[in-house]
């Protein structure tokens, strides 16, 4: 390739030519796992990988925006006010009186629903994030205390989770029935590893970009916000202790068909 041709390669190109690296650009292990949710009137079995006194609480904006060509509630941004900073999404949500931040508590779980991959091989579980708001958090907190009373932990405990047919029921379930304790050392290598919570760290740049995009889509004047980078998760949120386990952890709405629910 001549120097003239090199100059014509777009700055956003990931490579060029017959020797370009076509492997995935992103480490799949660094992607945020799917959020666990249930359809109304259904149940699933799950296994907790996060203990009751280790689940971090964040404040999060869930908002509706176009995704895959249609309106979707499958959009989440960790609020910047945890850092004591001005949050573009807070300003926007105040102007439109919706998409306000909610406290959300995060657990790593295994969804024990079997499924088949593209090669037809059956998989026994899927690692997911159980993100819960206050109603479901209170249920899980009681289950955690019950495990402690039995000399056990929430980590390694399997539950049958049911969601009622109530259209306003938490998508993360309304009933958690304990099944048994599982020896996590018997799981395949890496299966019991927790989600890296740094994936949920506030991202100022993304927050500002989304805030501006939403303002324009709602016919509002753009806000004047200084751009900056992402922030460490540990700088943004502290892990609650057992005595503090009353915070508002996601009755998540992960699917693109989901709608906002008042928990």
Secondary structure as GFF3:
##gff-version 3
##sequence-region A 1 263
A	DSSP	alpha_helix	3	7	.	.	.	ID=ss1
A	DSSP	three_ten_helix	28	30	.	.	.	ID=ss2
A	DSSP	beta_strand	43	48	.	.	.	ID=ss3
A	DSSP	beta_strand	57	62	.	.	.	ID=ss4
A	DSSP	beta_strand	65	67	.	.	.	ID=ss5
A	DSSP	beta_strand	70	72	.	.	.	ID=ss6
A	DSSP	beta_strand	76	78	.	.	.	ID=ss7
A	DSSP	three_ten_helix	80	83	.	.	.	ID=ss8
A	DSSP	alpha_helix	88	96	.	.	.	ID=ss9
A	DSSP	beta_strand	102	111	.	.	.	ID=ss10
A	DSSP	beta_strand	115	116	.	.	.	ID=ss11
A	DSSP	beta_strand	122	123	.	.	.	ID=ss12
A	DSSP	beta_strand	126	132	.	.	.	ID=ss13
A	DSSP	alpha_helix	134	149	.	.	.	ID=ss14
A	DSSP	beta_strand	157	162	.	.	.	ID=ss15
A	DSSP	beta_strand	175	181	.	.	.	ID=ss16
A	DSSP	three_ten_helix	184	186	.	.	.	ID=ss17
A	DSSP	three_ten_helix	197	200	.	.	.	ID=ss18
A	DSSP	alpha_helix	204	217	.	.	.	ID=ss19
A	DSSP	alpha_helix	233	236	.	.	.	ID=ss20
A	DSSP	three_ten_helix	242	244	.	.	.	ID=ss21
###
